[in-house]
Amino acid sequence: MSSYMTIGTWIRDRGRLTPERTAIDFCDRTVTYGELDRDSSRLAAELMGRGLGRGDRVAVLADNCPEYVTLFFACAKAGLVMTPLNWRLAPPELAYQVDHSGASVVLASRSRLEQAEQVVAEAEHRPPIRPLEDPPEAEGDVDVVVEDDDPLFLIYTSGTTGRPKGAVLTHANCFWTNTAIDRLMDVTTFDVVLQVLPQFHVGGWNVQPLLAWWKGATVVLEPSFDPGRALRLIEEKRVTTMMGVPANYLFMAEHPSFATTDLSSLRMAVVGGAPMPESLIETWTARGVSLVQGYGLSEASPNVLGLPPEYVKEKVGYAGKAYPHVEVALEGSDGSLIDGPGTGELLVRGPSVFAGYWNDPAATAEAMRGGWLHTGDVAERDADGFYRIRDRIKDMYISGGENVYPAEVESVLMAHPDVVEAAVVGVPDERWGEAGVAVVVTRRPLDPEELLDWCRGRLARFKVPREVRFVDALPRSGMNKVLKREIVEMLEAQR
């Protein structure tokens, strides 16, 4: 008998209650709740027939597709651990994750089969590869006792420092993070959710999709993000809610069809990954769309902070307050907790905080010292108790003895009417120790001095970048986050 918190029960309940309702709308192919429940049971039976057992890892290398969802619920029912692989990584990087996780099998979409073969060829242990789209080989169902604290996801972090670490998320973690987000942005059984985030990221599951499938809503699932197509789907499918990072909303707002697209059905758009620039907030709210901003990280399943839509203009740049069932705090440089307004490292605890890093007790102990998850992010808390994320601790640089948070400088640059995107990194400087270099995408040719003057009028002198470089596009991850490492490497190569 499974616990009622385990995620496999969600799709069993929906398969019984609303079997004919559409669970997934994918490229105009629909999957009902009854089909999703049936096929996930059959796939679970097949995987167990292959010799896999509770706690075994199932790696998946695929673009977004309904079969990915079927596999997820199959793992949930069988007590298996789904290990999504980021297809943007190189084969040696993915081979490390296959080896480190000890995956028993790799399921790959047909579009990724060749890549999967390269990955397995480079791995030390070589699990079999199964095409993800193949129908399940087995009939019937599984009867596995799955507990709340059993692992469900093994999500590899980006590896900004050294090798990536595998964050273990349990069924209970996912139950509580979806319960928490439901308290702020209530997905209903009648919603139509647009899902454009990649399913190799925890945000592609635990920000809206799993909650939607729990509630019996319809998820319009996209293979990847295309701004024009996303706008068209909002209008044609009468999408009521969606989640994206600021870059998604920027690219949609910059699209020629944005002004004429009917957005009247979109009651709520969720923003995460980074603060949304004020000008972009105004662009979307002017179209009548309510924005819910937030902050999270994989190790917290990921939902930590949320900003209700009524505060979107009053608290521009803020990620909000802790979700229900989540506790946050600020830690000062001396290791003590900060009371009242202040700035420090953001700490998190609660039932959605991960079980630890896979086979890495030392890294787990370091991340969870004092019983709190140390996020590595610097946050500021105001007198009203709202939090804004200043920057990653590792991204901060020291110029002339003063701390500079690139996100603050980037926000000023983004406020310039001709700046589309901006990223600031610290580089060695003989005079000041470190200085900032701004890498900028613009709408029209600009003189670097114009942007530097713009900054001088709005920032303290030590925060003004030393120079500005223009590029056609910023390097981004699969979640559309700016890759600061690649910018630093580019600047070093140009020295």
Secondary structure, 3 states (H helix, E strand, C coil): CCCCCCCHHHHHHHHHHCCCCEEEEECCEEEEHHHHHHHHHHHHHHHHHCCCCCCCEEEEECCCCHHHHHHHHHHHHHCCEEEECCCCCCHHHHHHHHHHHCCCEEEECHHHHHHHHHHHHHCCCCCCEEECCCCCCCCCCCCCCCCCCCEEEEEECCCCCCCCCEEEEEHHHHHHHHHHHHHHHCCCCCCEEEECCCCCCCHHHHCCHHHHHHHCCEEEECCCCCHHHHHHHHHHCCCCEEEECHHHHHHHHHCCCHHHCCCCCCCEEEECCCCCCHHHHHHHHCCCCCEEEEEECHHHCCEEEEECHHHCCCCCCCCEEECCCCEEEEECCCCCECCCCEEEEEEEECCCCCCEECCCHHHHHHHCHHHCEEEEEEEEECCCCCEEEEEECCCCEEECCEEECHHHHHHHHHCCCCEEEEEEEEEEECCCEEEEEEEEEECCCCCHHHHHHHHHCCCCHHHCCCEEEECCCCCECCCCCECHHHHHHHHHHHC
